[in-house]
Amino acid sequence: MQIAGEILAHIADGQFSFCGSAAGESNASPENFEETRRHKAGIIEALELGFAYCERVFARTTDAGAASSADFFGAPNTVGGVLAFNSAHNYEHYGNLVTYMRINGIVPPPSR
């Protein structure tokens, strides 16, 4: 699998891991996408599943709920903190993808 595909499968896994922690749902992911998804269609489906899951978690998180405690890799955090980390994780890897695209002569869609 290409580097971009690996990063995108990683993002899909992260969506379930981080939003699952925020929701108090351990093992929220239906599978390990980095290990099971090797082709474009499968990776796109994994991303759609991951973002849809997080959208549901964000939608049901109230202001009071965002301030409540959440376990984040064995460390205390808040639900809002975990969801903020999820967003930062997505943007971090978006930056990786932009670099990868530019190295390969591709103009990233937002820059067009």
TANOR-V478087 format. One record per residue. N is the residue number from 1. RES is the residue in one small letter. OMEGA is omega in degrees with one decimal (999 if undefined). NEAR is the number of other C-alpha atoms within 12 Angstrom. D_CENTER is the distance of its C-alpha to the mean C-alpha in Angstrom with 2 decimals. Layout:
n res omega near d_center
N RES OMEGA NEAR D_CENTER
N RES OMEGA NEAR D_CENTER
This chain:
n res omega near d_center
1 m 178.3 17 18.82
2 q -179.8 17 18.44
3 i -178.9 20 16.41
4 a 178.5 26 14.27
5 g 178.6 29 13.60
6 e 178.9 29 12.69
7 i -178.5 33 10.14
8 l 176.2 39 8.61
9 a 176.7 38 8.89
10 h 177.7 33 7.36
11 i 179.0 38 4.03
12 a 176.5 41 4.86
13 d 179.8 38 6.17
14 g 179.5 39 3.98
15 q -179.5 43 3.07
16 f -179.0 39 6.74
17 s -174.9 36 7.77
18 f -179.9 43 7.23
19 c 174.4 45 8.10
20 g 176.2 33 10.58
21 s 179.5 34 12.10
22 a -178.7 43 12.55
23 a -177.5 35 14.17
24 g -178.3 25 16.22
25 e 177.5 20 15.29
26 s -179.8 19 15.30
27 n -178.1 19 14.28
28 a -175.7 25 12.42
29 s 177.4 27 11.17
30 p 179.9 18 14.03
31 e 174.0 21 13.86
32 n -173.6 24 12.59
33 f 179.7 33 11.33
34 e 179.9 27 12.08
35 e -171.3 19 15.55
36 t -175.5 21 16.27
37 r -175.9 26 15.00
38 r -176.7 24 17.29
39 h -174.0 21 18.21
40 k -176.8 20 16.97
41 a -179.9 14 17.41
42 g 178.6 23 15.57
43 i 177.3 30 12.49
44 i 177.9 24 12.65
45 e 178.9 21 13.15
46 a 177.8 36 10.16
47 l 178.8 31 7.93
48 e 178.5 22 10.33
49 l -178.4 26 10.17
50 g 179.5 35 6.52
51 f 177.5 31 6.98
52 a 178.5 19 10.42
53 y 179.9 29 9.76
54 c 177.4 36 8.06
55 e 178.4 22 10.92
56 r 179.5 20 13.34
57 v 177.6 31 12.43
58 f -175.7 27 12.72
59 a -177.3 17 15.85
60 r 179.1 17 17.57
61 t 177.8 23 17.06
62 t 176.0 16 20.40
63 d 179.0 13 21.55
64 a 179.1 12 23.27
65 g 179.5 22 20.36
66 a -179.9 24 18.15
67 a -178.3 18 20.93
68 s -176.2 20 21.12
69 s 174.9 21 20.38
70 a 174.9 27 17.32
71 d -178.2 25 17.21
72 f -176.8 26 14.55
73 f 176.7 15 15.25
74 g 179.8 10 18.87
75 a 178.8 12 19.25
76 p 177.3 17 19.99
77 n 172.2 23 17.85
78 t 176.4 27 17.61
79 v 178.8 33 15.27
80 g 178.2 30 15.05
81 g 179.0 25 14.45
82 v 178.8 38 11.46
83 l 176.1 36 9.96
84 a 177.0 21 11.14
85 f 178.3 23 9.58
86 n 179.2 33 6.01
87 s 179.3 23 7.48
88 a 178.5 18 9.30
89 h 178.8 25 6.81
90 n -179.2 28 5.62
91 y 177.3 17 9.41
92 e -178.8 19 10.48
93 h 171.1 25 9.30
94 y 176.7 22 10.66
95 g 175.9 18 13.75
96 n -177.6 22 13.91
97 l 177.8 26 13.89
98 v 178.0 22 16.53
99 t 179.1 18 18.63
100 y 179.4 20 18.50
101 m -177.2 19 19.55
102 r 177.0 15 22.31
103 i -178.8 12 23.65
104 n 174.9 13 24.03
105 g 179.7 10 25.79
106 i 175.7 15 23.18
107 v 179.8 15 22.93
108 p -176.5 18 19.38
109 p 179.8 11 19.58
110 p -179.3 8 19.44
111 s -177.4 9 22.30
112 r 999 6 24.52
